[in-house]
Amino acid sequence: MSASNITLTHPTAFLLVGIPGLEHLHIWISIPFCLAYTLALLGNCTLLLIIQADAALHEPMYLFLAMLAAIDLVLSSSALPKMLAIFWFRDQEINFFACLAQMFFLHSFSIMESAVLLAMAFDRYVAICKPLHYTKVLTGSLITKIGMAAVARAVTLMTPLPFLLRCFHYCRGPVIAHCYCEHMAVVRLACGDTSFNNIYGIAVAMFIVVLDLLFVILSYVFILQAVLLLASQEARYKAFGTCISHIGAILAFYTPVVISSVMHRVARHAAPHVHILLANFYLLFPPMVNPIIYGVKTKQIRESILGVFLRKDM
């Protein structure tokens, strides 16, 4: 086959607009974005270092928290550096395959985060409802298997998307009206029948959010029943107090998802930058607040962090 007959079905690169309609404010918008990313890096790295250094924190709850911190680091670092490059230097170009890789990492690590939050709900369920069996149930082997299952599920569900997107011919131009390579934003540029991508994307999102959230809620129904059966009010507060950080992390992760989903349906004709700002909020908020939630509310982590600073002062 001659070289003249070989044509690329995809562009060599895409152009990321940033936040459509607010391009003139990119420099100012970059300030809270940069601050949020800095807090996410510092907070999650601190959590990982504290958990790794303190043998007392090598327990199931904190190992799951370490997984969450690692996922948040990858999730925020997959998008924020390129976003800041767009805002600061107008570096809008992203290689086609780099775009697919970014999309894969963003979506797959979001699925992993949902799985780890579910695992943490299971941890709280066993700790409160079956305390005598806690160490027998949540062994190191089981925690490793849960972590591997979370990765395997995410990779299995997201692997088809880059291959499907490679097959399309992109006749609607290379400009993506977004800050990062989000699946549906890329699909909108493709020609031909994209109905499978549309259905698959919605099905995966619904499957993950509905199934994981359903099991999280079910875990807390059993936890609440067990807590209410405790004899003293002090014991109830103490038992439920161990769940506060996890509930905060769940709200931080799922609330932006629900708000964004509702806005897409209720305010379908809202300005594009409204939806994109919500999408960015979903990407930035959990990695930024999770270390704060666990650092403030979890006594052992708080004491470990204070211990590090006290040793430095001595």
C-alpha positions, -999 to +999 in steps of 0.1 A: +000+000+000+015+034-010+021+061+016-003+084-002-032+060+005-025+059+043-044+085+062-046+091+099-081+087+113-072+108+143-054+141+148-018+140+160-029+164+188-059+180+205-062+215+217-076+219+253-095+252+255-094+254+293-127+269+307-147+281+277-160+317+281-136+324+309-103+324+290-097+360+301-099+349+338-075+319+334-047+336+354-070+344+383-087+310+382-053+293+383-047+307+419-073+286+437-064+256+414-027+259+422-035+263+459-058+232+459-032+211+440-004+222+465-026+212+494-034+179+478+003+171+472+014+182+507-015+165+525-015+132+507+023+129+508+023+137+545-004+110+551+016+084+532+049+092+550+032+092+585+015+059+578+047+043+564+068+056+593+046+047+622+042+010+629+011+016+650-007+028+619-001-004+600-037-014+606-064-020+580-081+014+584-049+032+578-037+009+550-069+017+531-063+054+539-028+051+524-044+036+492-068+066+491-040+091+495-020+074+467-050+074+444-057+111+451-021+119+443-023+102+409-058+116+402-049+152+408-014+149+391-030+134+360-048+167+352-036+197+373-001+202+358-016+204+323-044+226+335-020+251+351+001+250+319-030+261+300-039+288+324-003+302+328+014+296+294-016+289+271+000+255+264-032+240+250-018+213+228-019+177+240-007+147+220-035+124+209-021+094+228-012+115+258-049+126+258-061+090+258-036+082+286-048+111+307-084+101+301-076+065+311-059+075+343-085+101+354-115+077+349-098+045+362-084+062+393-118+077+400-133+041+399-105+030+422-113+057+447-149+046+448-138+010+455-114+021+483-142+041+499-164+010+498-136-010+513-133+015+541-170+012+548-165-026+551-137-019+575-159+002+597-187-024+595-164-052+607-148-030+634-182-019+649-205-049+641-180-077+645-152-063+667-141-097+680-135-109+644-118-078+632-082-090+631-093-124+617-114-110+589-093-080+578-059-098+574-030-084+554-038-109+526-075-098+523-064-061+522-040-069+494-067-088+475-091-059+479-065-034+466-058-057+436-095-061+429-100-023+430-072-019+404-084-048+383-120-036+382-110-001+371-085-012+345-110-038+330-138-012+328-116+016+313-093-003+290-118-005+261-123+033+259-089+043+245-090+015+219-126+025+209-115+062+206-086+053+183-110+038+158-129+070+152-124+096+125-123+131+141-139+154+115-152+180+140-118+195+146-092+190+173-105+215+198-117+200+232-139+225+251-125+213+285-095+216+308-086+179+304-094+149+282-127+138+295-142+108+277-174+124+264-156+157+255-134+136+231-163+115+218-182+147+207-154+154+182-157+120+165-177+112+134-197+081+128-218+061+153-207+069+188-238+054+205-218+025+220-194+049+237-223+070+250-241+040+264-209+024+278-198+056+295-232+061+312-235+024+321-201+023+338-208+056+357-242+043+369-228+009+378-200+023+398-218+051+416-251+032+423-235-002+432-207+012+454-229+038+471-256+012+477-232-010+496-217+019+515-253+029+526-260-007+535-229-009+556-239+022+575-274+009+581-259-021+599-234+001+617-262+024+629-282-006+642-251-019+661-244+016+675-280+021+688-278-013+706-248-001+727-257+004+764-242+039+771-245+071+751-207+076+755-201+042+739-224+052+710-206+085+704-172+068+705-182+040+681-198+064+656-170+089+660-147+064+643-168+067+612-169+105+609-138+108+588-150+082+564-184+098+561-166+131+553-146+114+526-177+098+511-195+132+510-164+149+495-163+123+467-200+116+459-215+151+465-198+167+435-207+137+413-244+140+423-244+178+418-228+176+384-252+148+373-282+169+385-269+200+368-264+182+335-301+173+335-317+203+353-295+231+339-288+215+305-287+249+288-264+266+314-232+281+302-205+255+294-181+269+320-206+260+347-204+223+339-166+224+335-161+242+368-182+215+385-161+188+368-130+205+380-144+208+415-150+170+415-114+164+404-098+188+429-120+187+460-116+151+473-077+150+470-075+184+488-099+177+517-093+140+524-060+146+542-075+175+561-106+154+572-084+124+583-057+146+598-081+166+620-106+139+629-084+108+634-066+109+667-038+086+658-028+105+627-031+138+645-008+126+673+017+112+648+019+145+629+022+165+661+049+140+672+070+147+641+068+185+647+076+181+684+107+160+676+119+187+652+115+214+679+135+194+704 
